[in-house]
Amino acid sequence: MKILGLTGSIGMGKSTAAGMLRRLGLPVHDADAAVHRLLAKGGAAVARVEAAFPGTVVAGAVDRAELGRRVFGDPAALRRLEAILHPLVREAERAFLKRCARRGAALAVLDIPLLFETGAERRCDAVAVVTAPAFLQAQRVLLRPGMSPARLAAIRARQMPDADKLRRADSVIPTGSGRLLALRRLVRAVTLVRNRPGRGQWPPPPRVYRSSLRRREPCAK
């Protein structure tokens, strides 16, 4: 099974691109949605987040707005939160890929906002980067509740610059020139990953332990 990574900075139109891929019949794992489930009532991260950030859990769920205020502008707090969430999101990703493999899927999509920043491109056979002009990105993001120019600047500083992502992309998906062009580029990206030799392998091969690789001594004569 091949894996296509989908990424892009905030406000670039990645959610729209992921929706198009779903309509093309591809299974898509949304890392952001996985985080929301982890922080919701009954989520696996709720107790751990409350222990690390007391007072952020209300009625059994993490208050994401309050949690955001706790970690905004505090790199150490953000690292503590990521240390809780990233392994759990990766676990959800592996479960998703196992389900896809069991169903015989030939291609699965990993929608990961910080794909390059976390090294997740190593788990993908190809990466599609969603992009848009900076002014359009800002317009989209500043319409979101609770967003401000300062907050957008802080998010941009945490993410890899768009130009760097584009240089590392196998496919570029523009979202500022109409949905039809974006769809055509996505179809091209899917065709590319389906036809190229796989860099990875899913399911991964069984782990080979060092002891099994020991060179056997020749038999004594």
N, C-alpha and C positions, 0 to 999 in steps of 0.2 A: 504494500500500500504506500502510495506517495503522499507526502505532506507539503502543502502550500502554506507558507507563513504570510499573514496579512498584517500590515502595520501602517502607522502614520501618526503624526503628531496631533495634538488636540485640535479639534475643529476642522480637520482636513477632509472629513467625509467618510471615515472608515466604517462607521455603522451603516451608512447607505451602501457602501461597497459590499459589506458582509451580507446585507439583505439581498442584494443582487445575486450573490453566489448561492445563497439558499434557494432563490427562485430558479437557479440553474440546476437545482437538485443535489447540491453538494452539502455534506454535513459540516457545520461550522461550530467550533468551540470558542465561545466568547469569554475571554479572561475577565473582563469587567463584570459580566453577569455572574461569573463564578464568585467573584469577590462579594457582590451584593448578597448572594445566597449564604456565603460564609458569615456575613455580618447580620443577617436576618434572624428572627426568632428561631431558635433551635439550631442555628448554624454552628459549625465546628469551631469557628474562631471567636465566638462571643465571650466565652469564659476567659480565654487567653487575653483578649483585648481589654476586658474589664480589669484583669490583674495588672496589666501593664499601664493602663490609663484609667484609673478608678473614676467612677462617676459618668462614664460614657455609655453605659448600658441603661436603657429605659424600657420597661415592660418586656424584658427578655431579649431585646434587640439592640444592636449598637446604633446610637444616634450618630449617623455619618457626618452630619453638620458639625456636631460638637467634636467628634474625633478629628475632623478636618481642621478645626480651629486649634486643636492641641498640637498637631504636627506641622501646621503651616509655618514656614519660616524657621523650623527647628530641625536641622538635619539629623541630629542624634535621635530625636523622637521618631522621625520618619524611618530611620534605619531599624528601630525597634519594631515598628509596625510592619515593615517589609519582612523582617525575620519571622514574624508570625504568619503573614499571609502568603508569601511566595511559595513555601513548601506545600501548603494546603491547595493552592491553585494548581501547582504542578501535579499533585496527586489527582485532582479532578481532571486535569488534562490527560493523564495516563489512562484513567478510567474511560474517558471519552474515546480515546484511540483504540482501546481494547474492544469497546462496543462496535466501533466502526469496522475493525478487523473481523470480528465475529460475523458481522452482517455481510462481509465480502466487499466492502467499499474499496474502490480502486484509488480514490483520492479523498483526503480529508483536509480541512482548513483550520489553522490555528490563528485566531484573531487575538493578537497580543499587542497592546499599546507600546510597551517597553521591550519589544522583541530584540532589537540590537543592543539596547542598554543592558539586558540581562543575559546576553549570549544565546538566546533561544533560536537564533538563525541556524545554529549547529544541528538542531533537531529537524530542520526543514530541507526539502529537496530544492525548493526555490522560494524566493520572497518577493511579494508584490507590495510596493509602497504607494499609499494613497497620498496625493498632494493637491495643494491649491495655493493661489497667491496669498502672500502674508496679509494683505488688507482684507481679503475675503475670510481668511482664518479668524482674524480679530473680530470682524463683524459677527460671525457665527457664534464665537465663544462669548462675547460680551452680551449677547442676548440671553444667556443662561442665568437662572436665579443665583444670586450671591456672587456673581463674577465681577471682577473689577480689573482695570488695566494692571494694577500691581500684582494681583493674583495670577493673571495671565502671564505676566513677565516672569514670575517665579516658576510657573509650570514650564514655560519655554526653557528656562535655564536648567531645569532638571532633565529635560528631554534632549536627545541628540539633535543637532541642527538638521533641518529638513534637507539642506544641500548634501550633508554627509550620508543621510539615509538614501537619497536618490543615487548617489555614487555606488552604494552597496546593493542596490536593488537589482533583481533579475527582470522585473517588470515595473513600470511606472503607470499609475492609474490617476489621471487628472480628473478632478471633480468640479473644476471651476468653468468648464466649457460645455456643460450640458450632460444629461444622464446618458444619452445615446453613446457619446464618445467614451464615457466611463465604462459602460457595459461592453462595448467593443474591445476595449483594452483588457477588461477582465476575462473575456472569452479567449483572447490571445494569450493571457497569462496562464489560464487553465490548460490550453493546448500545449503551451511550452513545457509545463511541468509534467504533463502526461507523456510527452514524447522524449524527454531527456532521460539519460541514465540516472537512476536514483543515487543520491549521495548517502542517504541514510537507509535504514531498514526498519520496517514495522510489521510484525512484532520484532523487537530486538533479538539478536541471537542469544542463545543461552550463555551465561557467564562461564568462562573457562578459568578454572582456578590454577594458580601457579604450580601446585603440586602435580597436576595432571600433565604439565608441560615439561617435567623433568626428563632430561635425557637419560635413557636407560643405559646402564653399563653393559658392555658386551659380555656374553656368557663366558665364564672361565673355562679354559681348555683343560 
